[in-house]
Amino acid sequence: MPAGVVTPEAVLLELPTVGVATRTFARLLDLALQGVIFFVLVFGVGFLISVGGSPELLILSVVVLTIVVIPITVEVLWRGRSPGKALFGLRVVSRDGSPSTPRQAVVRGLVAIVDTYLTFGFLALTVATATGDTQRPGDLAAGTVVIKDRTGRSAETPVAFLAPAGYESVVGHLDVSALDDEDFALIRSFLLRVDSMDVDQRHRLATVLAHGVQRRINQSVDVAITAEAWLVCVASAYQYQRGNLLADAALGLAPIASPTR
């Protein structure tokens, strides 16, 4: 079933979430790699036991490290991906489409102890099959979905975003230092696709995205400006503070995005 979410890299308009089979194969690959790590760590533990370490404590440490600590750490550092997900082009995102957070990765990892390891994957498979967006219990608890990642697309042509007429002061006062390149790519991708959307869809997605960015930078949206125009201001402020693209556009060296309606 399609899920109306937005990836960190691109606006996804009803992109279908990943099926159970694909998720299962990705998980099996992750489990195989975890098995290799487990046996490597056990070999090291065997050496520690031989020099006087506590066998029970060391083995428990290896188990926790292998099935909890390492998967959570990888998902956090790799922004919603794991080796298996990367191979199959998958990514974990928040249910509203924003990038998954470390807290969500921890919740998913802890619930996996039950829905994946203690039940040998039966609970995860059963629940994922029953939910429209193939969410396992860990996803339901964390508020996440697994989608098809689109980071493999070739880089797009740089486009400059100028402040909407009359809102130059808004750009000048926006602090977008909390945003990163993936956040900007999300805003950019939406703004470059608005002309292909119907009015209701365009307004709905602009509102959702603007509220998400607002929370990220801890600034409110001026009620006198539309959500879409405010996003253009954010994109313009980001480009102004991060590089010379706007200057290049002024010299005719970079294309300028069409004004928002």
C-alpha positions in Angstrom: 0.0 0.0 0.0 1.4 3.4 -0.8 2.6 5.6 2.0 2.5 9.4 1.7 6.0 10.0 3.0 9.0 12.1 2.1 12.5 10.7 2.0 15.5 12.8 3.1 16.6 13.2 -0.5 13.5 13.6 -2.5 9.8 14.2 -2.2 7.9 11.0 -2.4 4.4 11.3 -3.6 2.7 8.1 -2.6 5.8 6.0 -3.1 5.0 2.4 -2.2 6.7 1.1 0.9 8.9 -1.9 0.7 7.3 -5.4 0.6 7.7 -8.0 3.2 9.9 -10.2 1.0 12.4 -7.5 0.3 12.6 -6.6 3.9 13.1 -10.2 4.8 16.0 -10.7 2.4 17.6 -7.5 3.7 17.2 -8.7 7.3 18.6 -12.2 6.5 21.7 -10.5 5.1 22.1 -8.4 8.2 21.7 -11.5 10.4 24.3 -13.3 8.4 26.8 -10.5 9.0 25.8 -10.3 12.6 26.6 -14.1 12.8 30.1 -13.5 11.4 30.6 -10.7 13.9 29.4 -12.9 16.7 31.8 -15.7 16.0 34.7 -13.2 15.6 33.8 -11.7 19.0 33.4 -15.2 20.6 36.9 -16.1 19.4 38.2 -13.0 21.1 36.2 -13.8 24.3 37.7 -17.3 24.3 41.1 -15.6 24.6 39.8 -13.4 27.5 38.3 -16.4 29.3 41.6 -18.2 29.0 43.3 -15.4 30.9 40.7 -15.3 33.7 37.6 -13.4 32.5 34.1 -14.4 33.5 32.7 -16.6 30.8 29.0 -15.8 31.5 29.6 -12.0 31.6 31.7 -12.0 28.5 29.3 -14.1 26.4 26.4 -12.0 27.5 28.3 -8.9 26.5 29.0 -10.4 23.0 25.3 -11.2 22.6 24.2 -7.7 23.5 26.8 -6.1 21.4 25.9 -8.2 18.4 22.1 -8.0 18.4 21.6 -4.6 20.0 24.5 -2.2 20.2 26.0 -2.8 16.7 22.7 -2.7 14.7 21.5 0.4 16.5 24.8 2.2 16.0 25.0 1.3 12.3 21.4 2.5 11.7 22.1 5.8 13.5 25.4 6.5 11.8 24.2 5.4 8.4 21.0 7.4 8.7 18.4 4.6 8.6 20.4 2.0 6.6 22.1 -1.2 7.4 24.3 -3.4 5.1 21.2 -5.4 4.1 19.1 -2.4 3.5 21.9 -0.7 1.5 22.2 -3.7 -0.7 18.5 -3.7 -1.5 18.2 0.1 -1.7 16.2 0.5 1.4 16.1 3.1 4.2 14.2 3.6 7.5 12.4 7.0 7.8 9.9 8.5 10.2 6.3 7.8 9.5 5.9 11.5 8.4 8.8 11.0 6.0 11.5 12.9 7.9 14.8 11.3 8.6 14.7 8.7 11.4 16.2 9.8 14.7 18.6 8.1 17.1 15.7 7.6 19.5 13.7 5.7 16.8 16.7 3.6 16.0 17.1 2.6 19.7 13.4 1.8 19.9 13.5 -0.4 16.8 16.6 -2.1 18.0 15.2 -2.9 21.5 11.9 -4.2 20.1 13.8 -6.4 17.7 14.9 -8.4 20.6 11.4 -9.7 20.9 9.9 -9.4 17.4 13.0 -10.8 15.6 15.3 -12.7 17.9 13.2 -14.3 20.6 10.4 -15.2 18.2 12.8 -16.1 15.3 11.3 -13.4 13.2 7.8 -14.9 13.3 6.3 -11.9 15.2 8.0 -9.4 12.9 6.8 -11.2 9.8 3.2 -11.7 11.0 2.7 -8.1 12.0 4.5 -6.7 8.9 2.2 -8.8 6.7 -0.9 -7.5 8.5 0.0 -3.8 8.3 -0.5 -1.8 5.2 3.0 -0.3 5.2 4.7 -3.6 6.2 5.7 -2.2 9.6 7.0 -4.7 12.1 6.3 -4.1 15.9 9.6 -2.2 16.1 8.4 0.2 13.4 5.0 0.7 15.0 6.6 1.5 18.4 9.2 3.8 16.8 6.9 5.5 14.3 8.9 4.4 11.3 8.5 2.8 7.9 11.0 1.3 5.5 11.0 2.7 2.0 12.9 2.4 -1.3 15.9 4.7 -1.0 16.7 7.0 -3.9 20.2 8.2 -3.1 21.6 6.4 -6.1 20.2 9.0 -8.5 22.7 11.2 -10.3 23.3 14.6 -9.0 20.9 17.2 -10.2 21.7 20.6 -11.7 22.3 23.3 -9.1 19.4 25.7 -8.9 19.3 29.0 -7.1 16.3 29.9 -4.9 15.7 33.6 -4.6 13.5 35.1 -1.9 9.9 35.7 -3.0 9.2 39.3 -3.7 8.7 41.2 -0.5 10.1 38.5 1.7 13.8 39.4 1.5 13.8 40.3 5.1 12.5 36.9 6.1 15.5 35.3 4.4 17.8 37.6 6.2 16.5 36.7 9.6 16.2 32.9 9.1 18.7 30.8 11.1 19.1 27.6 9.1 22.3 26.4 10.7 20.5 23.3 12.1 19.8 22.1 8.6 22.1 19.8 6.7 22.5 18.9 3.0 19.9 16.1 3.2 17.4 18.5 4.7 18.1 21.1 2.0 17.8 18.3 -0.7 14.3 17.5 0.7 13.2 21.1 0.4 14.8 21.5 -3.0 13.2 18.4 -4.4 9.7 19.5 -3.3 10.1 23.0 -4.7 11.2 21.7 -8.0 8.3 19.4 -8.3 5.4 21.6 -7.2 4.2 22.4 -10.7 3.5 18.7 -11.3 1.2 18.5 -8.2 -2.5 19.3 -7.9 -3.4 22.3 -5.7 -4.5 20.3 -2.7 -1.6 17.9 -2.8 0.8 20.8 -3.2 -0.6 22.7 -0.2 -0.8 19.6 2.0 2.8 18.6 1.4 4.1 22.2 1.7 2.4 22.5 5.1 3.7 19.2 6.4 7.3 19.9 5.2 7.2 23.5 6.5 6.1 22.3 10.0 8.9 19.7 10.0 11.5 22.3 9.0 10.1 24.7 11.6 10.6 22.2 14.3 14.1 21.4 13.1 15.3 25.1 13.1 13.1 26.0 16.1 11.4 28.9 14.3 7.8 29.6 13.6 6.3 30.2 10.2 5.1 33.8 9.6 1.3 33.6 9.3 1.4 36.2 6.5 3.4 33.9 4.2 2.3 30.6 2.6 4.1 27.4 3.7 5.5 27.0 0.1 6.8 30.6 0.0 8.4 30.1 3.4 10.1 27.0 2.2 11.6 29.0 -0.7 12.9 31.5 1.9 14.5 28.6 3.9 16.1 27.3 0.7 17.4 30.7 -0.2 18.7 31.3 3.3 20.5 27.9 3.2 22.1 28.7 -0.1 23.1 32.2 1.0 24.7 30.9 4.2 26.4 27.8 2.7 27.9 28.9 -0.6 28.0 31.2 -3.6 25.2 29.8 -5.7 23.0 32.9 -5.4 25.9 35.0 -6.5 26.5 32.7 -9.4 22.8 33.0 -10.3 23.0 36.8 -10.2 25.9 36.6 -12.8 23.9 34.2 -15.0 26.1 31.2 -14.1 23.3 29.1 -12.4 19.7 28.7 -13.2 17.1 30.3 -11.0 14.0 28.4 -9.7 10.7 29.6 -10.9 8.9 31.9 -8.4 6.3 30.2 -6.2 2.7 30.9 -6.9 
